[in-house]
């Protein structure tokens, strides 16, 4: 049985390798030679498109509300927007609760600074990791 499997492996490996399209690139002085499957270029292009559409990165936000009451969540978000108009607030629903998270911070330290400003203004505030919007390029 093992011999049959090994034989099948080598028989299919030969057809698979002949079906691959390879690209060979080399410098004129022959210092480097790269042979790669042409499908690699397609995968790279697809990943570039995904990255362009995603427009987010791992980061941190401050959560200022968590509960099942949607009107209360909206009220907390509006209150935050009136106090801090330059910081974005997000209202999300994750069954069965609503969350209000604020800010788009690249690191925990930046989120901690906002957390200190919010002490006493909201009942429960803490830093959470989240997907945040990419910072603008200036």
mmCIF file of the C-alpha atoms, coordinates in Angstrom:
data_MODEL
# 
_entry.id   MODEL 
# 
loop_
_atom_site.group_PDB 
_atom_site.id 
_atom_site.type_symbol 
_atom_site.label_atom_id 
_atom_site.label_alt_id 
_atom_site.label_comp_id 
_atom_site.label_asym_id 
_atom_site.label_entity_id 
_atom_site.label_seq_id 
_atom_site.pdbx_PDB_ins_code 
_atom_site.Cartn_x 
_atom_site.Cartn_y 
_atom_site.Cartn_z 
_atom_site.occupancy 
_atom_site.B_iso_or_equiv 
_atom_site.pdbx_formal_charge 
_atom_site.auth_seq_id 
_atom_site.auth_comp_id 
_atom_site.auth_asym_id 
_atom_site.auth_atom_id 
_atom_site.pdbx_PDB_model_num 
ATOM 1   C CA . UNK A 1 1   ? 0.000   0.000  0.000   1.00 0.00 ? 1   UNK A CA 1 
ATOM 2   C CA . UNK A 1 2   ? 2.844   2.410  0.868   1.00 0.00 ? 2   UNK A CA 1 
ATOM 3   C CA . UNK A 1 3   ? 4.534   1.718  -2.468  1.00 0.00 ? 3   UNK A CA 1 
ATOM 4   C CA . UNK A 1 4   ? 1.316   2.498  -4.303  1.00 0.00 ? 4   UNK A CA 1 
ATOM 5   C CA . UNK A 1 5   ? 0.944   5.843  -2.479  1.00 0.00 ? 5   UNK A CA 1 
ATOM 6   C CA . UNK A 1 6   ? 4.554   6.796  -3.174  1.00 0.00 ? 6   UNK A CA 1 
ATOM 7   C CA . UNK A 1 7   ? 4.140   5.855  -6.822  1.00 0.00 ? 7   UNK A CA 1 
ATOM 8   C CA . UNK A 1 8   ? 0.939   7.919  -7.067  1.00 0.00 ? 8   UNK A CA 1 
ATOM 9   C CA . UNK A 1 9   ? 2.691   10.873 -5.417  1.00 0.00 ? 9   UNK A CA 1 
ATOM 10  C CA . UNK A 1 10  ? 5.530   10.878 -7.925  1.00 0.00 ? 10  UNK A CA 1 
ATOM 11  C CA . UNK A 1 11  ? 3.163   10.344 -10.837 1.00 0.00 ? 11  UNK A CA 1 
ATOM 12  C CA . UNK A 1 12  ? 0.980   13.304 -9.844  1.00 0.00 ? 12  UNK A CA 1 
ATOM 13  C CA . UNK A 1 13  ? 3.965   15.468 -8.862  1.00 0.00 ? 13  UNK A CA 1 
ATOM 14  C CA . UNK A 1 14  ? 5.267   15.223 -12.403 1.00 0.00 ? 14  UNK A CA 1 
ATOM 15  C CA . UNK A 1 15  ? 2.008   16.430 -13.925 1.00 0.00 ? 15  UNK A CA 1 
ATOM 16  C CA . UNK A 1 16  ? 1.631   19.176 -11.332 1.00 0.00 ? 16  UNK A CA 1 
ATOM 17  C CA . UNK A 1 17  ? 5.098   20.572 -11.921 1.00 0.00 ? 17  UNK A CA 1 
ATOM 18  C CA . UNK A 1 18  ? 4.606   20.587 -15.682 1.00 0.00 ? 18  UNK A CA 1 
ATOM 19  C CA . UNK A 1 19  ? 1.342   22.516 -15.224 1.00 0.00 ? 19  UNK A CA 1 
ATOM 20  C CA . UNK A 1 20  ? 3.084   25.297 -13.309 1.00 0.00 ? 20  UNK A CA 1 
ATOM 21  C CA . UNK A 1 21  ? 4.150   28.368 -15.202 1.00 0.00 ? 21  UNK A CA 1 
ATOM 22  C CA . UNK A 1 22  ? 7.482   29.660 -13.966 1.00 0.00 ? 22  UNK A CA 1 
ATOM 23  C CA . UNK A 1 23  ? 9.205   32.957 -14.538 1.00 0.00 ? 23  UNK A CA 1 
ATOM 24  C CA . UNK A 1 24  ? 12.977  33.217 -14.393 1.00 0.00 ? 24  UNK A CA 1 
ATOM 25  C CA . UNK A 1 25  ? 14.628  36.567 -13.764 1.00 0.00 ? 25  UNK A CA 1 
ATOM 26  C CA . UNK A 1 26  ? 18.377  37.199 -13.670 1.00 0.00 ? 26  UNK A CA 1 
ATOM 27  C CA . UNK A 1 27  ? 20.762  40.125 -13.712 1.00 0.00 ? 27  UNK A CA 1 
ATOM 28  C CA . UNK A 1 28  ? 23.087  40.653 -16.689 1.00 0.00 ? 28  UNK A CA 1 
ATOM 29  C CA . UNK A 1 29  ? 26.113  39.786 -14.537 1.00 0.00 ? 29  UNK A CA 1 
ATOM 30  C CA . UNK A 1 30  ? 24.354  36.552 -13.398 1.00 0.00 ? 30  UNK A CA 1 
ATOM 31  C CA . UNK A 1 31  ? 24.744  37.314 -9.694  1.00 0.00 ? 31  UNK A CA 1 
ATOM 32  C CA . UNK A 1 32  ? 21.170  36.364 -8.876  1.00 0.00 ? 32  UNK A CA 1 
ATOM 33  C CA . UNK A 1 33  ? 18.628  34.126 -10.529 1.00 0.00 ? 33  UNK A CA 1 
ATOM 34  C CA . UNK A 1 34  ? 15.032  33.898 -9.351  1.00 0.00 ? 34  UNK A CA 1 
ATOM 35  C CA . UNK A 1 35  ? 12.610  31.255 -10.541 1.00 0.00 ? 35  UNK A CA 1 
ATOM 36  C CA . UNK A 1 36  ? 9.054   31.638 -9.289  1.00 0.00 ? 36  UNK A CA 1 
ATOM 37  C CA . UNK A 1 37  ? 5.576   30.509 -10.123 1.00 0.00 ? 37  UNK A CA 1 
ATOM 38  C CA . UNK A 1 38  ? 3.741   33.155 -12.188 1.00 0.00 ? 38  UNK A CA 1 
ATOM 39  C CA . UNK A 1 39  ? 0.708   32.793 -9.907  1.00 0.00 ? 39  UNK A CA 1 
ATOM 40  C CA . UNK A 1 40  ? 2.740   34.517 -7.193  1.00 0.00 ? 40  UNK A CA 1 
ATOM 41  C CA . UNK A 1 41  ? 2.394   37.826 -9.052  1.00 0.00 ? 41  UNK A CA 1 
ATOM 42  C CA . UNK A 1 42  ? -1.385  37.352 -9.147  1.00 0.00 ? 42  UNK A CA 1 
ATOM 43  C CA . UNK A 1 43  ? -1.490  36.728 -5.387  1.00 0.00 ? 43  UNK A CA 1 
ATOM 44  C CA . UNK A 1 44  ? 0.582   39.846 -4.709  1.00 0.00 ? 44  UNK A CA 1 
ATOM 45  C CA . UNK A 1 45  ? -1.758  41.975 -6.830  1.00 0.00 ? 45  UNK A CA 1 
ATOM 46  C CA . UNK A 1 46  ? -4.810  40.542 -5.044  1.00 0.00 ? 46  UNK A CA 1 
ATOM 47  C CA . UNK A 1 47  ? -3.268  41.316 -1.651  1.00 0.00 ? 47  UNK A CA 1 
ATOM 48  C CA . UNK A 1 48  ? -2.556  44.893 -2.765  1.00 0.00 ? 48  UNK A CA 1 
ATOM 49  C CA . UNK A 1 49  ? -6.244  45.319 -3.669  1.00 0.00 ? 49  UNK A CA 1 
ATOM 50  C CA . UNK A 1 50  ? -7.365  43.903 -0.317  1.00 0.00 ? 50  UNK A CA 1 
ATOM 51  C CA . UNK A 1 51  ? -5.043  46.305 1.507   1.00 0.00 ? 51  UNK A CA 1 
ATOM 52  C CA . UNK A 1 52  ? -6.375  49.283 -0.473  1.00 0.00 ? 52  UNK A CA 1 
ATOM 53  C CA . UNK A 1 53  ? -9.988  48.375 0.312   1.00 0.00 ? 53  UNK A CA 1 
ATOM 54  C CA . UNK A 1 54  ? -9.393  47.580 3.989   1.00 0.00 ? 54  UNK A CA 1 
ATOM 55  C CA . UNK A 1 55  ? -8.043  50.990 5.064   1.00 0.00 ? 55  UNK A CA 1 
ATOM 56  C CA . UNK A 1 56  ? -7.608  49.864 8.673   1.00 0.00 ? 56  UNK A CA 1 
ATOM 57  C CA . UNK A 1 57  ? -4.930  48.523 10.982  1.00 0.00 ? 57  UNK A CA 1 
ATOM 58  C CA . UNK A 1 58  ? -4.698  46.936 14.429  1.00 0.00 ? 58  UNK A CA 1 
ATOM 59  C CA . UNK A 1 59  ? -4.851  49.606 17.116  1.00 0.00 ? 59  UNK A CA 1 
ATOM 60  C CA . UNK A 1 60  ? -6.723  50.756 20.219  1.00 0.00 ? 60  UNK A CA 1 
ATOM 61  C CA . UNK A 1 61  ? -9.899  52.557 21.203  1.00 0.00 ? 61  UNK A CA 1 
ATOM 62  C CA . UNK A 1 62  ? -11.488 53.553 24.501  1.00 0.00 ? 62  UNK A CA 1 
ATOM 63  C CA . UNK A 1 63  ? -14.787 51.846 25.242  1.00 0.00 ? 63  UNK A CA 1 
ATOM 64  C CA . UNK A 1 64  ? -17.186 54.169 27.098  1.00 0.00 ? 64  UNK A CA 1 
ATOM 65  C CA . UNK A 1 65  ? -20.425 52.165 26.959  1.00 0.00 ? 65  UNK A CA 1 
ATOM 66  C CA . UNK A 1 66  ? -21.425 48.499 26.896  1.00 0.00 ? 66  UNK A CA 1 
ATOM 67  C CA . UNK A 1 67  ? -25.021 47.321 27.296  1.00 0.00 ? 67  UNK A CA 1 
ATOM 68  C CA . UNK A 1 68  ? -28.254 46.172 25.703  1.00 0.00 ? 68  UNK A CA 1 
ATOM 69  C CA . UNK A 1 69  ? -29.979 49.568 25.662  1.00 0.00 ? 69  UNK A CA 1 
ATOM 70  C CA . UNK A 1 70  ? -29.710 51.143 22.199  1.00 0.00 ? 70  UNK A CA 1 
ATOM 71  C CA . UNK A 1 71  ? -31.183 54.563 23.145  1.00 0.00 ? 71  UNK A CA 1 
ATOM 72  C CA . UNK A 1 72  ? -28.700 54.801 26.043  1.00 0.00 ? 72  UNK A CA 1 
ATOM 73  C CA . UNK A 1 73  ? -25.812 53.872 23.723  1.00 0.00 ? 73  UNK A CA 1 
ATOM 74  C CA . UNK A 1 74  ? -26.874 56.574 21.236  1.00 0.00 ? 74  UNK A CA 1 
ATOM 75  C CA . UNK A 1 75  ? -27.163 59.089 24.060  1.00 0.00 ? 75  UNK A CA 1 
ATOM 76  C CA . UNK A 1 76  ? -23.631 58.286 25.296  1.00 0.00 ? 76  UNK A CA 1 
ATOM 77  C CA . UNK A 1 77  ? -22.258 58.634 21.752  1.00 0.00 ? 77  UNK A CA 1 
ATOM 78  C CA . UNK A 1 78  ? -23.991 62.024 21.238  1.00 0.00 ? 78  UNK A CA 1 
ATOM 79  C CA . UNK A 1 79  ? -22.742 63.241 24.619  1.00 0.00 ? 79  UNK A CA 1 
ATOM 80  C CA . UNK A 1 80  ? -19.180 62.239 23.737  1.00 0.00 ? 80  UNK A CA 1 
ATOM 81  C CA . UNK A 1 81  ? -19.421 63.912 20.312  1.00 0.00 ? 81  UNK A CA 1 
ATOM 82  C CA . UNK A 1 82  ? -20.535 67.166 21.928  1.00 0.00 ? 82  UNK A CA 1 
ATOM 83  C CA . UNK A 1 83  ? -17.672 67.087 24.474  1.00 0.00 ? 83  UNK A CA 1 
ATOM 84  C CA . UNK A 1 84  ? -14.942 65.923 22.087  1.00 0.00 ? 84  UNK A CA 1 
ATOM 85  C CA . UNK A 1 85  ? -15.927 66.874 18.514  1.00 0.00 ? 85  UNK A CA 1 
ATOM 86  C CA . UNK A 1 86  ? -12.440 66.170 17.125  1.00 0.00 ? 86  UNK A CA 1 
ATOM 87  C CA . UNK A 1 87  ? -12.428 62.486 18.250  1.00 0.00 ? 87  UNK A CA 1 
ATOM 88  C CA . UNK A 1 88  ? -14.502 59.954 16.306  1.00 0.00 ? 88  UNK A CA 1 
ATOM 89  C CA . UNK A 1 89  ? -17.041 57.817 18.205  1.00 0.00 ? 89  UNK A CA 1 
ATOM 90  C CA . UNK A 1 90  ? -18.300 54.452 16.953  1.00 0.00 ? 90  UNK A CA 1 
ATOM 91  C CA . UNK A 1 91  ? -21.530 52.702 17.917  1.00 0.00 ? 91  UNK A CA 1 
ATOM 92  C CA . UNK A 1 92  ? -21.492 48.974 17.161  1.00 0.00 ? 92  UNK A CA 1 
ATOM 93  C CA . UNK A 1 93  ? -23.837 46.109 17.885  1.00 0.00 ? 93  UNK A CA 1 
ATOM 94  C CA . UNK A 1 94  ? -22.590 42.694 18.911  1.00 0.00 ? 94  UNK A CA 1 
ATOM 95  C CA . UNK A 1 95  ? -25.567 40.606 19.862  1.00 0.00 ? 95  UNK A CA 1 
ATOM 96  C CA . UNK A 1 96  ? -27.059 41.228 22.406  1.00 0.00 ? 96  UNK A CA 1 
ATOM 97  C CA . UNK A 1 97  ? -25.085 44.351 23.371  1.00 0.00 ? 97  UNK A CA 1 
ATOM 98  C CA . UNK A 1 98  ? -24.229 47.789 22.012  1.00 0.00 ? 98  UNK A CA 1 
ATOM 99  C CA . UNK A 1 99  ? -20.747 49.245 22.369  1.00 0.00 ? 99  UNK A CA 1 
ATOM 100 C CA . UNK A 1 100 ? -19.578 52.824 22.099  1.00 0.00 ? 100 UNK A CA 1 
ATOM 101 C CA . UNK A 1 101 ? -15.867 53.059 21.376  1.00 0.00 ? 101 UNK A CA 1 
ATOM 102 C CA . UNK A 1 102 ? -13.953 56.238 20.714  1.00 0.00 ? 102 UNK A CA 1 
ATOM 103 C CA . UNK A 1 103 ? -10.709 57.214 19.009  1.00 0.00 ? 103 UNK A CA 1 
ATOM 104 C CA . UNK A 1 104 ? -8.338  55.669 16.506  1.00 0.00 ? 104 UNK A CA 1 
ATOM 105 C CA . UNK A 1 105 ? -5.035  55.123 18.298  1.00 0.00 ? 105 UNK A CA 1 
ATOM 106 C CA . UNK A 1 106 ? -1.985  53.322 16.953  1.00 0.00 ? 106 UNK A CA 1 
ATOM 107 C CA . UNK A 1 107 ? -0.687  52.390 20.401  1.00 0.00 ? 107 UNK A CA 1 
ATOM 108 C CA . UNK A 1 108 ? -2.004  51.793 23.899  1.00 0.00 ? 108 UNK A CA 1 
ATOM 109 C CA . UNK A 1 109 ? -0.196  54.823 25.319  1.00 0.00 ? 109 UNK A CA 1 
ATOM 110 C CA . UNK A 1 110 ? -2.203  57.256 23.151  1.00 0.00 ? 110 UNK A CA 1 
ATOM 111 C CA . UNK A 1 111 ? -5.455  55.554 24.192  1.00 0.00 ? 111 UNK A CA 1 
ATOM 112 C CA . UNK A 1 112 ? -4.433  55.729 27.867  1.00 0.00 ? 112 UNK A CA 1 
ATOM 113 C CA . UNK A 1 113 ? -4.068  59.525 27.577  1.00 0.00 ? 113 UNK A CA 1 
ATOM 114 C CA . UNK A 1 114 ? -7.697  59.832 26.445  1.00 0.00 ? 114 UNK A CA 1 
ATOM 115 C CA . UNK A 1 115 ? -8.779  57.390 29.151  1.00 0.00 ? 115 UNK A CA 1 
ATOM 116 C CA . UNK A 1 116 ? -7.327  59.733 31.804  1.00 0.00 ? 116 UNK A CA 1 
ATOM 117 C CA . UNK A 1 117 ? -9.302  62.670 30.330  1.00 0.00 ? 117 UNK A CA 1 
ATOM 118 C CA . UNK A 1 118 ? -12.524 60.624 30.488  1.00 0.00 ? 118 UNK A CA 1 
ATOM 119 C CA . UNK A 1 119 ? -12.183 59.563 34.143  1.00 0.00 ? 119 UNK A CA 1 
ATOM 120 C CA . UNK A 1 120 ? -15.440 60.284 35.985  1.00 0.00 ? 120 UNK A CA 1 
ATOM 121 C CA . UNK A 1 121 ? -17.341 61.336 32.850  1.00 0.00 ? 121 UNK A CA 1 
ATOM 122 C CA . UNK A 1 122 ? -18.585 57.843 31.925  1.00 0.00 ? 122 UNK A CA 1 
ATOM 123 C CA . UNK A 1 123 ? -19.438 54.920 34.199  1.00 0.00 ? 123 UNK A CA 1 
ATOM 124 C CA . UNK A 1 124 ? -17.083 52.331 32.677  1.00 0.00 ? 124 UNK A CA 1 
ATOM 125 C CA . UNK A 1 125 ? -14.132 53.278 30.513  1.00 0.00 ? 125 UNK A CA 1 
ATOM 126 C CA . UNK A 1 126 ? -11.257 51.074 29.459  1.00 0.00 ? 126 UNK A CA 1 
ATOM 127 C CA . UNK A 1 127 ? -8.837  50.598 26.570  1.00 0.00 ? 127 UNK A CA 1 
ATOM 128 C CA . UNK A 1 128 ? -9.628  47.859 24.035  1.00 0.00 ? 128 UNK A CA 1 
ATOM 129 C CA . UNK A 1 129 ? -7.747  46.605 21.004  1.00 0.00 ? 129 UNK A CA 1 
ATOM 130 C CA . UNK A 1 130 ? -9.680  47.105 17.766  1.00 0.00 ? 130 UNK A CA 1 
ATOM 131 C CA . UNK A 1 131 ? -9.295  47.668 14.032  1.00 0.00 ? 131 UNK A CA 1 
ATOM 132 C CA . UNK A 1 132 ? -8.808  51.418 13.639  1.00 0.00 ? 132 UNK A CA 1 
ATOM 133 C CA . UNK A 1 133 ? -8.801  53.724 10.623  1.00 0.00 ? 133 UNK A CA 1 
ATOM 134 C CA . UNK A 1 134 ? -5.435  54.370 9.046   1.00 0.00 ? 134 UNK A CA 1 
ATOM 135 C CA . UNK A 1 135 ? -3.928  57.700 10.092  1.00 0.00 ? 135 UNK A CA 1 
ATOM 136 C CA . UNK A 1 136 ? -4.021  60.395 7.444   1.00 0.00 ? 136 UNK A CA 1 
ATOM 137 C CA . UNK A 1 137 ? -0.815  61.036 5.527   1.00 0.00 ? 137 UNK A CA 1 
ATOM 138 C CA . UNK A 1 138 ? 0.246   64.650 5.854   1.00 0.00 ? 138 UNK A CA 1 
# 
